[in-house]
Amino acid sequence: MTHPPLHPMAQALLDRQAASGEPPMETLTAQQARAIADVRVLRATFARREGITTREVEAPGPHGPVPIRLYRPEGAAPDALLPVLVYLHGGGMVVGNRDTVDPHCRWLCAELGCMVASVEYRLAPEHRFPIGTEDALAAVTWLGAQAKALGGDAHRLAISGESSGGTLTASVCLGLRDAGSALKPTLQVLVYPGMDSVLEGEAWERLGEGYFLTRPKMQWFVDHYLTAEQALDPRASPVRAKDFHGLPPALVITAGYDPLVDGGRQYADRLAAAGVPVHYHCFEEWPHGYFYWAESSAAQETMRMFVDAVRASWQ
């Protein structure tokens, strides 16, 4: 089957970035990359939704408190126990934060009428593997235990994330299962996740240059966070887990011009082979990162699929 061409809007956005004079991320320090990438995301992402209240809380974790921003619709009754959507931001474990995904979280909160919990896990290189992963697992475990006190319903709790946030989503689900946790997420949502930190395979050969997430950029992320040996750990490369039974149902979304596409598809296939309900969809004409391009049809359709799948998991 012939692969469809890159979407004209995606090509225009990539051309615009190439002409911007922005230096390649792999030539920057982590601090410089954060200053550029986080601002770029906020220029293009979804419009801010109003009618949402927020508050900051902290979950205890093995490396210290983990900040969490809680979102709640203004119209929700104060004593209502709302379903909970955990959101884990992307950014290769090096960039990104609660603010870069604040528009997504507000949108999801408004559309779903739920509590959204945006987790501020620690970033590399200041905090290398497995610190970010352990932060995420500790935060989700605490949210499940404290859901009622926070105004949420732990029996209707879904976990989600894009890019490295998708990696963390899968890692947390594996960690909860392996710990025999009483918390049973209703759904895991992964948007173009990085499922294998070993950068090998056909997609890397075909798509490792020219489509936003390049091999040098991804290697820069990996080198800030992991050693070569750690890249084999299922917490960093969930597709390398030996057992996929007993994991939450999943929505896995990938992008056809993303070198991470094969890992996402493999994760969906391994879930399905283990009897886990999974819906897989690939936006064939789009590259990694499109979910922040709010003007794109792919971002809008992804948001619709995301909302519909989470809502259905709570029924």
N, C-alpha and C positions, 0 to 999 in steps of 0.2 A: 504494500500500500504506500502510495506517495504521501509524504508528510506535507500538510498544508503550509503555505508560506506564513512568515511572521505577519501578524496583524499590522495593517498600516499605522494605526495609532501607536502600537508598541514600537514600531520602527522609528516613528517621528520622535517619540520620547527618548529612545536610545540615541538618536542623532542629536537631539537637543542636549543631552547630557555630555556627549562626546565633544560638542562644540562649546561647552560651558567653561572649559579650562580647568575644571575640577581635577585635582591630581588623583592618580590611581590610589585606591585605599591602601594597597600593599606597600606604598612608599611613605606612609604616614605612621606616626605613633598612634596608640590607641586613643589618647586624649584628643589628638587632632582629628582622627576619624570620627569620633563621637560628635565633635562640634559641627562637622560638615554633614554627616549622614543624618543626624537627628533633625537638623534644620530642614534638610531636603525632604525628609518624610513629611514633616508638618506642613510644608508648602503644598503637597499634592494630595493629602489624605482626605478622608470624609469630613464634611462640615460638622461643626460642633452641634450636638443636639442639646436643647435646653429641657427644663423640666426634670432634671436629675439632681439628686443630692449626693454628696460624697463625704466620706470621712476616712481618716487614716488610722489603721491599727497595726499591730505587730504580732507576728507569730514567733514563738520560741523556736530556735533552730540550733543545730550542733555547732554552728560557727557564729552564733549571736542572733539577735532579733532579725526577722525578715519582714520588711515593710510591705503592707498590703493596702491598696486603695479599694474601698468598698463603694459601689454605686447602687442607688436605689431610686426607683421612680418617685417623684414628689407626691403623686396621688395615691401611693400605696398606704394602706392603713398601718399605723405605727406598730400594732401588735400582729400584723400578718406575717406568717412564715413563708417567705418567697422561695421559689426554686433558685438554685445557685449555679452560676456559670463562672468557673475559674478561667482566667485568661493569662497565658504566659507569652510575653512579647518575644519577637524575633530580634535578630541582630548578631547572629553568629557567636553568641556568648561573650561578645566584646562591646558592641554598641547597642543602642535602644534602651528604653526605660518606660516607666509608667506613663510619662507624658507623651511619648511617641505613639502609644496605642490608646491614649485617652479618647480620641474621637471614635475609634472602633468600639471601645467599652461603653461609651455613652449611647451609641447607636444600638448595640445589642441589648443594653438595659432597657431602652425605650421600646424596642420592637418586641422583646420577649416579656416585658413586665416583670423582670427578675432582679435578683441581686447579682451584680458582677463583682468578682474579686480579682483585681489585677495585682499580680505578684512581682515584687521588685527583688528578684534573686541577684546575688552578687555576680559581678562580671570579671572576666579575665582581661589582662594578665595579672591584675592585682590578686585575683582569687581564681586559681586554676582548678581543673578537674580534681575531684568530683564536687567541689564546693557548690557551684551553681545548681547542680543536679540535686544535691542533698538539701539545699535551701528550698527548692521547689517541692520536693517530697514532704519536707517538714511543714511547709506552709499549707499544702493541701490536706495533710493529715490533721493539722490543727483546725483548719476550716471545717472539716467534717465533724470533729469533736465539739467545736464551739458554735456550730451552725445555729442552733436554736437561740443561744444567747445573743447572737449577732443579728437575728431576725431572718434566718434562713432555714431551709428544709434539707437536711443531709440526705434524705431519701430521694431527692430530686436534685442531684448535683452532677453537672457535666464538666469536663475538662477540655480546654482548647488552647490552640496556639498556632502561630505561623512561623515558618522557617525553623530557626533553633528553638522557638517556642513549641513547634510541633514535635521536635526531638524530645524536649522535656516532657511534653504531654504523654508520649509513648513511654518514656522512662518512668514517669510517675505511676502510670497504670501498671507497668511491670513491677515496680517497687511495692505498690499496695497489694497486688496479688501475692507476691512472694513473701510478704510479711504476714499474710493471713489477715489483712485488715478487715474490720467490719464495714468500712466505707466501700460501697460498690457504685462507682460512677455509672450513670445511665448512658453516657456516650463519651467518646473521645473524638474530637474534631482536630484534624491535622491539615493545615493548608501549606502546600509545597514544603513538606518537612525535610530536614536533613537526617536521613535514616542510617547512613553509613559514613563514618568519618575517614574511612580509607577511600581515597579519591581515585577509584579504579572503575573500569567498565566502559561499555560502548557509549553511553550518554556523555561521559567525560571526554571521550575522544571526539565525539561529534559536536558537542556544545560547550566545550571548555574555554572558548574564546568568542567574544563579540556579542554576548547576550546578557549583559549586566553582571551576572554572577560568573566570573571567570575562574579558571583553575588557580592563577596566582592569588586572586582575592580570597578564594576559599582556603587555600593553603595558609594564607596569612591568619585567617580566623583559627584554623586548626592549630597552628603553631603557637598561637597565644594561649590556647586552652589546654592542649593535650600533648603527651608524648606519643610516639608511634605505637608503643605497646598499649597505652591507654585507649587509643583509637579502636582497638579490638573489643573493648569492654562494652557489653550491651547497654550500659547506662549512657554511653556516648554514641553508640551505633546500635539502636534497638533492633534493627533487622537481623543482627547477629545473635539475638537471643535463641536459646535452644528449644524453648517451649512457648507457644502462643495460645495455649488453651486457657480458658477462664478469664480472658481479658474483656474489657467492656466493648460493646458494639462501637463501630467506628464509621465516621465519614472521613475519607481520605481524598484530598483534592491536590492535583499536581498541575504543572505547566509544561507544555510540550517543548518549549525552548529553554528549559531549565536543566542543567546537568544533574540535578538532584532527582529527576523524574523517575529513574529506574528504581531507586531506593524506596520511594513512596509507593510505586506499583508493587514492588516485592513485599513490602509490609502488608499491603492490602491482601495480596495473594496468600500470604502465610496466615493471616488472621482467618481468611475464608477457609483455608485448608484445615484449620483447627476448629472449625465449626462456629467461629465468631461472626455474627451478622455484620456485614460491612458493605458500604456503598462507596464505590470508587468513581471519580470523575476527573478527566484530564482536560484542561483548557489548552488545546493543541496549538493555538496560534500565539501563545503568550509566554514571556520569559518570567524568571524568578522576580519577585518583588511587586508584581502587578496589583496585589491586594491593597497596596497603599496608593494606587492611582485611581482615585475615586471616580474620575470622569470616564474610566474605561468600562465597557460592557462586562468584561470579565470580573472586575471587582464588584460590580453591582450584582451580578448573577451569583458570585461566590457568597456575598452577604445574604442573599435570599436563600440559597441552599443551606447555609450555616444556620440561619434562623429557623427554617422549616424543620431541619433535622433535630436541632436541640429541642424545639417545642414538642415534636412528636415523641421524643424520648421521655418526656415528662408526663405523658398522658397515660 
